[in-house]
Amino acid sequence: MKLVVRVKLLPAPGQAAALEATLHACNEAATWAASVAFETDARRPLELRKHTYAEIRVRWQLGAQAAQHAIKKTCDAYTTLKANLRNGRYGRAGSRRHTRASGKPVVFRPQSAQPYDDRMLSWQHQARTVSIWTSAGRLKNVAFTGQDGQLEVLAAHRKGESDLVCQGGKWFLIATCEIAEAALNAHPARFLGVDLGIVNIAATSDGERHCGRRINRKRESDRKLRSKLQKKNTKSAKRRAKKYAGKEARRNKDINHKISKRSVAEAERTGRGIALETLTGIRERARLRKPQRTTLHSWPFAQLGSFIAYKAKRAEVPVVYVDPAYTSQECSKCHHIERANRPAQAYFACRVCGFVEHADHNASHNIAHRGWMVWVCGAQSTAPELTLIV
């Protein structure tokens, strides 16, 4: 299993200036390489290297490894763009957004992440320092810090490249760790169903609901402030909107971590697996009014699902994904499906057997039942391969 550990660098002012100059040079070189790739249609590393490698070395004074990584980063960006265009991320072919995305070269921000391999970066875990290549020469004894558990994982399992990134004036190294997978629980007693929704972010089949009025009021306040700042459209308003966007994203991430941690801990304690809804295509499937669509799409449900999946994988808890169709209209007792079974958002009353329950809890019971049926039919855990520790 791959985990990503982020550690914070503590460079001296001179070291920070060298790191900043290096990021700018690497991203300028990658942007120029992207324009060459766009003009010559050379989108593979070997082809693009023939057109750009020598000039990058001379023009930006980059080392051999840094030049190779800049070229590879450019090719990876075009591969990602092609996949997004194919999957409809930028709308239909011929639309204005699709044409704008495909009709110009890729551009990298001055502080975009730059990959480092073991030739350019070495770790001294005991001293908690790194030796890192820059365009001004190699910097030694650059201090780093992080949580003790993360640093232990980093020292024992780091493998492959690390990314240097600057966020809000702070420097980070994002390192990939390869951890041996433990055997999942092959005989779960039952499954814990997790229903995702608008009013309640997550409701479990144990009767627990996550979110509530306080968080929803804060989300509504954030949306109103964001709309107000966007309409104002001044430099100070844009700066403030960017600041609040980061704050909102961090708060949402913290809530998702708490929800996933509690759900996985409960499943592990009771010897159960976890059943989640398949979220693929949720934007196209959801038939909601515009205010509800805004509420639904403003929460990172995919992030919550990935957090549950990787925490479950580390805890040896199996995870299965089920089709969420009609889970809110199906009775969890007699399994009768009827739209009239849900007369209100939070109320479920079966028209056949008379079973009454909170609508989200009823849906979570259906998800748990479907998860068990999927498991019995031989499905395996499908937790994501790459996740993030923060």
C-alpha positions as CSV (number, residue, x, y, z in Angstrom):
1,M,0.0,0.0,0.0
2,K,1.3,3.5,-0.9
3,L,1.0,6.3,1.6
4,V,2.1,9.9,1.1
5,V,3.8,11.7,4.0
6,R,4.1,15.4,4.0
7,V,6.9,17.0,6.2
8,K,7.5,20.6,6.7
9,L,10.9,22.1,5.8
10,L,12.5,24.8,8.0
11,P,15.0,26.5,5.7
12,A,17.0,29.5,6.7
13,P,16.2,32.7,4.8
14,G,19.1,32.2,2.4
15,Q,18.1,28.5,1.9
16,A,14.4,29.5,1.2
17,A,15.6,32.0,-1.4
18,A,17.6,29.3,-3.2
19,L,14.6,26.9,-3.1
20,E,12.3,29.5,-4.5
21,A,14.7,30.4,-7.3
22,T,14.9,26.6,-8.1
23,L,11.2,26.2,-8.3
24,H,10.8,29.2,-10.5
25,A,13.5,28.0,-12.9
26,C,12.2,24.4,-13.1
27,N,8.6,25.6,-13.8
28,E,9.7,28.2,-16.3
29,A,11.7,25.4,-18.1
30,A,8.6,23.1,-17.9
31,T,6.3,25.8,-19.3
32,W,8.7,26.4,-22.2
33,A,8.9,22.6,-22.8
34,A,5.1,22.5,-22.8
35,S,5.0,25.1,-25.5
36,V,7.5,23.1,-27.6
37,A,5.5,19.9,-27.0
38,F,2.3,21.7,-28.1
39,E,3.9,23.0,-31.3
40,T,5.7,19.8,-32.3
41,D,3.2,17.3,-30.9
42,A,6.0,15.6,-29.0
43,R,4.1,14.4,-25.9
44,R,6.4,11.5,-24.8
45,P,9.6,12.0,-22.7
46,L,12.0,10.6,-25.2
47,E,10.6,12.6,-28.1
48,L,10.4,15.8,-26.2
49,R,13.9,15.4,-24.7
50,K,15.4,15.6,-28.2
51,H,13.8,19.1,-28.7
52,T,14.3,20.6,-25.2
53,Y,17.0,18.9,-23.1
54,A,20.1,20.7,-24.3
55,E,18.5,24.2,-24.2
56,I,17.0,23.7,-20.7
57,R,20.5,22.8,-19.4
58,V,22.0,25.9,-20.9
59,R,19.2,28.5,-20.7
60,W,18.1,27.8,-17.1
61,Q,21.3,26.2,-15.7
62,L,19.5,23.1,-14.5
63,G,21.3,19.9,-13.6
64,A,20.7,16.8,-15.7
65,Q,18.2,15.2,-13.3
66,A,16.3,18.5,-12.8
67,A,16.0,18.9,-16.6
68,Q,14.8,15.3,-17.0
69,H,12.2,15.8,-14.3
70,A,11.0,19.1,-15.9
71,I,10.5,17.3,-19.2
72,K,8.7,14.3,-17.6
73,K,6.5,16.7,-15.6
74,T,5.4,18.3,-18.9
75,C,4.6,15.0,-20.5
76,D,2.6,13.9,-17.4
77,A,0.6,17.1,-17.5
78,Y,-0.4,16.5,-21.2
79,T,-1.3,12.9,-20.3
80,T,-3.5,14.1,-17.5
81,L,-5.1,16.7,-19.8
82,K,-5.8,14.2,-22.5
83,A,-7.5,11.9,-19.9
84,N,-9.6,14.8,-18.6
85,L,-10.7,15.8,-22.0
86,R,-11.6,12.2,-22.9
87,N,-13.6,11.7,-19.7
88,G,-15.6,14.9,-20.1
89,R,-13.9,16.9,-17.4
90,Y,-13.9,20.0,-19.6
91,G,-17.3,19.4,-21.2
92,R,-18.2,18.1,-24.6
93,A,-15.8,18.3,-27.6
94,G,-16.4,21.6,-29.4
95,S,-17.6,23.4,-26.3
96,R,-16.0,26.7,-25.3
97,R,-14.3,25.2,-22.2
98,H,-13.1,22.1,-24.1
99,T,-11.7,24.2,-26.9
100,R,-10.0,26.6,-24.4
101,A,-8.3,23.7,-22.5
102,S,-7.1,21.8,-25.6
103,G,-6.2,24.8,-27.8
104,K,-3.3,26.2,-25.8
105,P,-0.1,24.9,-24.2
106,V,0.0,23.7,-20.6
107,V,1.3,26.4,-18.2
108,F,2.9,25.7,-14.8
109,R,2.6,28.1,-11.9
110,P,6.0,29.5,-10.6
111,Q,5.6,27.5,-7.4
112,S,4.2,24.3,-8.8
113,A,5.6,21.1,-7.2
114,Q,8.9,19.8,-8.5
115,P,9.8,16.1,-8.2
116,Y,13.1,15.1,-6.6
117,D,14.7,11.6,-6.8
118,D,17.5,10.1,-4.6
119,R,20.2,11.8,-6.6
120,M,18.8,15.2,-5.9
121,L,17.6,14.7,-2.3
122,S,19.0,12.7,0.6
123,W,17.4,12.3,4.0
124,Q,19.2,12.3,7.4
125,H,16.4,10.9,9.6
126,Q,18.4,10.9,12.9
127,A,19.3,14.6,12.5
128,R,16.0,15.5,10.9
129,T,17.7,17.3,8.0
130,V,17.9,16.9,4.2
131,S,20.5,17.6,1.6
132,I,18.7,19.0,-1.5
133,W,19.8,20.2,-4.9
134,T,19.1,23.7,-6.0
135,S,20.0,25.9,-8.9
136,A,22.5,27.7,-6.6
137,G,24.2,24.5,-5.5
138,R,23.4,21.8,-3.0
139,L,21.9,22.8,0.3
140,K,22.9,20.7,3.3
141,N,21.4,20.5,6.8
142,V,18.0,21.8,5.8
143,A,15.9,21.0,8.8
144,F,12.5,19.3,8.6
145,T,9.7,18.5,11.1
146,G,6.5,16.6,11.3
147,Q,4.4,14.3,13.5
148,D,6.3,11.5,15.2
149,G,4.1,8.8,13.6
150,Q,4.6,10.3,10.1
151,L,8.3,10.5,10.6
152,E,8.5,6.9,11.7
153,V,6.7,5.8,8.6
154,L,8.9,8.0,6.5
155,A,12.1,6.6,7.9
156,A,11.0,3.0,7.6
157,H,9.1,2.9,4.3
158,R,10.1,5.8,2.0
159,K,10.5,4.8,-1.5
160,G,10.7,6.6,-4.8
161,E,10.5,10.4,-5.6
162,S,9.6,13.2,-3.3
163,D,7.9,16.5,-4.3
164,L,9.1,19.9,-3.2
165,V,6.2,22.4,-2.9
166,C,5.7,25.9,-1.5
167,Q,2.3,26.6,0.0
168,G,1.5,30.0,1.6
169,G,5.2,30.8,2.0
170,K,5.8,27.5,3.8
171,W,8.0,24.7,2.3
172,F,7.0,21.0,2.3
173,L,8.4,17.8,1.0
174,I,5.8,15.2,0.0
175,A,7.3,11.7,0.1
176,T,5.9,8.4,-1.1
177,C,6.1,5.4,1.2
178,E,5.5,1.8,0.3
179,I,4.0,-0.2,3.2
180,A,3.4,-3.9,3.1
181,E,-0.3,-4.7,3.2
182,A,-1.7,-6.7,6.0
183,A,-4.3,-9.4,5.3
184,L,-7.8,-8.1,5.4
185,N,-10.4,-9.7,7.6
186,A,-11.7,-12.4,5.3
187,H,-14.7,-13.3,7.5
188,P,-16.4,-10.0,8.6
189,A,-19.4,-10.5,10.9
190,R,-21.5,-7.9,9.0
191,F,-21.0,-4.6,7.3
192,L,-21.3,-1.1,8.5
193,G,-23.2,0.9,5.9
194,V,-22.3,4.6,5.4
195,D,-24.9,6.8,3.6
196,L,-23.7,10.1,2.2
197,G,-26.1,13.0,1.9
198,I,-26.8,16.7,2.0
199,V,-28.2,17.5,5.4
200,N,-26.1,14.8,7.1
201,I,-22.7,14.3,5.5
202,A,-22.6,10.7,6.6
203,A,-25.0,8.5,8.5
204,T,-24.1,5.0,9.6
205,S,-26.2,1.9,10.1
206,D,-25.3,2.1,13.8
207,G,-27.5,5.1,14.1
208,E,-24.8,7.8,14.1
209,R,-25.1,10.9,12.0
210,H,-22.3,13.3,11.1
211,C,-22.8,16.9,10.4
212,G,-25.9,18.6,11.8
213,R,-27.2,22.1,11.8
214,R,-24.0,23.9,13.1
215,I,-21.8,22.7,10.2
216,N,-24.5,23.3,7.6
217,R,-25.0,26.9,8.8
218,K,-21.2,27.4,8.6
219,R,-21.2,26.0,5.0
220,E,-24.1,28.3,4.1
221,S,-22.2,31.3,5.6
222,D,-19.1,30.3,3.6
223,R,-21.1,30.2,0.3
224,K,-22.6,33.6,0.9
225,L,-19.3,35.2,1.7
226,R,-17.7,33.6,-1.3
227,S,-20.5,34.9,-3.6
228,K,-20.2,38.4,-2.1
229,L,-16.4,38.5,-2.6
230,Q,-16.7,37.2,-6.2
231,K,-19.2,39.9,-7.0
232,K,-17.0,42.6,-5.6
233,N,-14.1,41.4,-7.8
234,T,-11.4,43.7,-6.4
235,K,-7.8,42.7,-5.6
236,S,-8.5,42.7,-1.8
237,A,-11.7,40.7,-2.3
238,K,-9.8,38.1,-4.4
239,R,-7.1,37.9,-1.8
240,R,-9.6,37.4,1.0
241,A,-11.6,34.8,-1.1
242,K,-8.4,32.8,-1.6
243,K,-7.7,32.9,2.1
244,Y,-11.2,31.8,3.1
245,A,-11.1,29.1,0.4
246,G,-8.1,27.5,2.0
247,K,-9.6,27.8,5.4
248,E,-12.8,26.1,4.3
249,A,-10.9,23.3,2.5
250,R,-8.9,22.6,5.7
251,R,-12.0,22.5,7.9
252,N,-13.8,20.2,5.5
253,K,-10.7,17.9,5.4
254,D,-10.5,17.8,9.2
255,I,-14.2,16.8,9.4
256,N,-13.7,14.1,6.8
257,H,-10.8,12.7,8.8
258,K,-12.9,12.6,12.0
259,I,-15.8,10.9,10.3
260,S,-13.6,8.3,8.6
261,K,-11.6,7.6,11.8
262,R,-14.7,7.0,13.9
263,S,-16.3,4.8,11.2
264,V,-13.3,2.7,10.7
265,A,-12.6,2.4,14.4
266,E,-16.2,1.2,15.0
267,A,-16.0,-1.4,12.2
268,E,-12.6,-2.7,13.5
269,R,-13.9,-2.9,17.0
270,T,-16.9,-5.0,16.0
271,G,-15.2,-7.1,13.4
272,R,-17.3,-5.8,10.5
273,G,-16.5,-4.5,7.0
274,I,-17.6,-1.1,5.6
275,A,-20.0,-0.6,2.7
276,L,-19.8,2.6,0.8
277,E,-21.8,4.1,-2.1
278,T,-20.3,4.2,-5.5
279,L,-19.8,7.9,-6.2
280,T,-18.9,7.7,-9.8
281,G,-21.1,10.0,-11.9
282,I,-22.9,11.5,-8.9
283,R,-23.1,14.9,-10.4
284,E,-24.8,13.6,-13.5
285,R,-27.2,11.3,-11.5
286,A,-28.3,13.7,-8.9
287,R,-31.6,15.3,-9.8
288,L,-31.8,18.2,-7.4
289,R,-32.8,21.8,-7.3
290,K,-30.1,24.3,-7.9
291,P,-29.6,25.2,-4.2
292,Q,-29.4,21.5,-3.3
293,R,-26.9,20.9,-6.1
294,T,-24.7,23.6,-4.7
295,T,-24.8,22.0,-1.3
296,L,-24.1,18.5,-2.6
297,H,-21.2,19.5,-4.9
298,S,-19.6,21.8,-2.3
299,W,-18.6,18.9,-0.1
300,P,-15.6,16.6,-0.9
301,F,-17.4,13.3,-0.7
302,A,-14.7,11.6,-2.8
303,Q,-12.1,12.7,-0.3
304,L,-14.2,11.2,2.5
305,G,-14.5,7.9,0.7
306,S,-10.7,7.8,0.1
307,F,-10.0,8.6,3.8
308,I,-12.3,5.8,4.9
309,A,-10.8,3.4,2.3
310,Y,-7.1,3.9,3.3
311,K,-7.8,4.0,7.0
312,A,-9.8,0.7,6.6
313,K,-7.0,-0.8,4.7
314,R,-4.5,-0.1,7.5
315,A,-6.9,-1.4,10.1
316,E,-7.5,-4.7,8.0
317,V,-11.1,-3.8,7.5
318,P,-12.6,-4.8,4.1
319,V,-14.4,-2.2,2.1
320,V,-16.9,-2.8,-0.7
321,Y,-18.8,-0.4,-2.9
322,V,-22.5,-0.8,-3.8
323,D,-24.9,0.8,-6.2
324,P,-26.8,3.5,-4.3
325,A,-29.8,3.5,-6.6
326,Y,-33.1,3.6,-4.6
327,T,-31.5,3.1,-1.2
328,S,-33.4,6.1,0.0
329,Q,-36.8,4.6,-1.2
330,E,-36.2,1.0,-0.2
331,C,-37.5,-0.4,3.1
332,S,-34.7,-2.0,5.0
333,K,-37.1,-4.5,6.6
334,C,-39.3,-5.8,3.8
335,H,-37.2,-4.2,0.9
336,H,-40.3,-2.7,-0.8
337,I,-39.3,0.2,-3.1
338,E,-41.7,3.1,-3.6
339,R,-41.1,6.8,-3.9
340,A,-43.9,7.5,-1.5
341,N,-42.0,5.6,1.2
342,R,-40.1,8.9,1.8
343,P,-42.6,11.7,2.3
344,A,-40.0,14.1,3.8
345,Q,-36.2,14.5,3.7
346,A,-35.6,13.0,7.1
347,Y,-38.6,10.7,7.4
348,F,-39.1,7.2,6.1
349,A,-42.3,5.2,6.4
350,C,-42.8,2.0,4.4
351,R,-46.2,1.8,2.7
352,V,-46.3,-2.0,2.9
353,C,-45.0,-3.0,6.3
354,G,-45.3,0.3,8.2
355,F,-41.7,0.4,9.2
356,V,-40.7,3.9,10.3
357,E,-37.1,5.2,10.6
358,H,-34.9,8.2,10.0
359,A,-34.5,8.3,6.2
360,D,-30.6,8.4,6.3
361,H,-30.4,5.5,8.7
362,N,-32.8,3.4,6.6
363,A,-30.6,4.1,3.6
364,S,-27.5,3.1,5.5
365,H,-29.1,-0.2,6.5
366,N,-29.8,-0.9,2.8
367,I,-26.2,-0.1,1.9
368,A,-25.0,-2.4,4.7
369,H,-27.2,-5.2,3.3
370,R,-26.1,-4.7,-0.2
371,G,-22.5,-4.6,1.0
372,W,-22.9,-8.0,2.6
373,M,-24.5,-9.4,-0.6
374,V,-21.6,-8.1,-2.7
375,W,-19.1,-9.6,-0.3
376,V,-20.9,-13.0,-0.3
377,C,-20.7,-12.9,-4.1
378,G,-16.9,-12.7,-3.9
379,A,-16.1,-9.0,-4.2
380,Q,-12.8,-7.9,-2.8
381,S,-11.8,-4.7,-1.1
382,T,-11.2,-1.9,-3.6
383,A,-9.5,0.7,-1.5
384,P,-7.5,3.3,-3.5
385,E,-3.9,2.7,-4.1
386,L,-2.5,6.2,-3.3
387,T,-3.7,8.2,-0.4
388,L,-2.6,11.1,1.8
389,I,-1.5,11.5,5.4
390,V,-1.9,15.0,6.8
